[in-house]
């Protein structure tokens, strides 16, 4: 049934492309513009640099008090903290990508990698403060109204998965992996800094190109849904908003909804991330980690965010 639905969806999209070439071209152009002007310059340098950090030899050890602090506060090993911090800084889907790569390299265990997926892949702080706060909400809400509800929802989600799902067994047992162990086959064969840099650059371009493909497909899918007569208008509008985070926030901001409703909807969607981000996240996991912890955590975090916002009002 799943394959049949997937096949039917592809056929439907092809028919739409052939029947509406001008609309399809404009949608694809918008998607590529978003990828080229925003995602490429924002994420690619960090994908390359984080790849280098993961694969270079580490000449120093983190002090034991720092290791204990990571484990007590977050239930993470030092490498897990690395993925958590960069995930918060850079946003979707860097946290999930790092969790997957660290698991594959043996620097963290699979359980810690899947635990990381429940709270380390979120919108970046810059995205929340600039695009959400200034572009969509017109600067009407201070930073605390944007960050605190999402932070509290992530914290509750982290505590739930840490103590109720994983029973407190989240951090990788070993304190710090062998600095000479290099994950990827290509990287392990690299014997010079230049060769390592080449591998990290190619890996970065591979990841960013894959993400661009998902953005392109979802950009073309949006007008296909908007012009489909079989979908009810109310459900169509909801579906279009959750398809892709950036365009969804733009649709919410330009709607005729009351100001408070726009704030609630924009914050809830930011917590969820959108279907395009979910597809990107599943892609960067490369089958190394289960997608289910991420999906279930996003649903829980979205509900918690809405509850916190409603209680706060």
Number of C-alpha atoms within 10 A of each C-alpha: 6 7 8 9 10 11 12 12 13 12 12 14 18 13 13 20 17 10 11 13 12 11 15 21 13 14 21 19 15 16 21 19 16 18 21 14 10 11 16 17 11 13 18 19 14 15 21 19 14 18 20 17 12 20 20 16 13 13 7 7 10 10 8 10 9 12 18 16 14 18 19 12 8 19 24 27 27 24 23 29 19 18 28 23 13 18 26 19 19 21 21 21 27 27 28 32 24 29 33 25 24 22 23 20 18 15 26 27 21 20 16 24 29 23 26 31 33 26 27 28 29 27 24 17 16 14 16 21 18 15 16 25 23 15 14 21 21 12 14 12 14 11 14 11 15 19 15 14 21 26 16 15 22 24 14 17 21 22 16 17 19 21 13 10 13 15 10 14 15 26 26 23 13 12 17 16 16 12 15 12 15 20 17 14 9 12 19 13 11 16 9 10 11 10 14 19 19 15 19 23 19 12 16 21 17 13 18 19 15 15 22 21 15 17 25 21 16 21 24 22 21 19 17 20 17 15 11 13 9 8 13 10 12 8 10 17 16 13 18 21 23 20 20 21 22 19 18 22 24 17 18 21 20 11 11 10 12 8 13 10 12 20 23 15 19 25 26 21 22 24 26 24 24 21 17 20 23 19 16 21 23 21 18 23 21 14 10 16 22 17 20 13 18 23 17 14 21 24 13 19 26 23 15 21 26 20 15 16 18 10 8 9 7
